[in-house]
Amino acid sequence: MKRVAVVRFPGSNCDFDTLHSAQRAGTDAYFVWHRESDLKGADFVLLPGGFSYGDYLRSGAIARFSPIMPAVQRFAQAGGPVLGICNGFQILCEAGLLPGALVRNSRLSFVSRPVALRVEQTDTAFTNRYRKGDLLRMPVAHGDGRFVADDRTLKELEATGRVVVRYVGLDGGALPEPINGSLDDIAGISNGDGNIVGLMPHPDRAADPAIGNTDGVGFFTSMLHWTGTASAVRTARGVGA
Amino acid sequence: MPYKVHVRIVPRAGLLDPQGQAVEHALGALGFAEASNVRIGKAIELAIEAKSPADAKARASVMCDKLLANPVTEDYLVEVES
């Protein structure tokens, strides 16, 4: 069974949803407290949503220096698959494991509602069970979800297929109004190898038939099918690594 | 000796600052039509044990690069009280 570490920070509040979703997908998922320094033989690492350290200074800025993070950094940089959901995505950006940053929503209000996403990239550790163009519905719940990056980074993300999911209208068409003001309506991105993925929406809140939505299940079942070959595949296709 | 250091953090020029915009509109509504380019950031005060003001400033800059500011979205300015 795949071993999946769900890291808990003080202020994480989607830790149980994420653990449950990973277990339901058929993995051996367990919690790791942020004060620990060992991932206990994890095959995958999940950083759940919440408000680590009360979002003090900037969302994710302080969690990024937690004692567990050097182990997460080493794991990710060695090709280990890491998924950051919501606050987890913010932590990955603050840690420099993903480019760009997540800043205050353009309308300043906290958005908590279902959104629609279009799957743009399936060569990742967490989206390989979807097909390109799939339309997913799942909730967002964030105040700091506006993805920003400099022009060069943004162009590179788009050109190398590193935008993983994008906000679209509920019917799959254009967004009638921005969700949070993210550049290019970006909801989630990956690193070049597809082993590190971050997204603001919550697949962990859409992964159990008991709550009426299973669109997010693929993020967790993808772990069972990841062979870590995305980089080689993309290089072969000539679309960058 | 400890130096009192003021760090001013502002959103990068060119980055949409919705808080600044909202406050600018409110100022306009109050009749302050002369106010423009409102940007909202953070002010951080701290004491730094250092040999000289220049040393304190250099240490504060390293702190900004590592933690206090996000280089993707923010610029910072360090002032040391003499």
Boltz contact constraints between the chains, C-beta under 6 A:
constraints:
  - contact:
      token1: [A, 58]
      token2: [B, 70]
      max_distance: 6.0
  - contact:
      token1: [A, 101]
      token2: [B, 70]
      max_distance: 6.0
  - contact:
      token1: [A, 101]
      token2: [B, 72]
      max_distance: 6.0
  - contact:
      token1: [A, 101]
      token2: [B, 73]
      max_distance: 6.0
  - contact:
      token1: [A, 103]
      token2: [B, 73]
      max_distance: 6.0
  - contact:
      token1: [A, 106]
      token2: [B, 18]
      max_distance: 6.0
  - contact:
      token1: [A, 108]
      token2: [B, 18]
      max_distance: 6.0
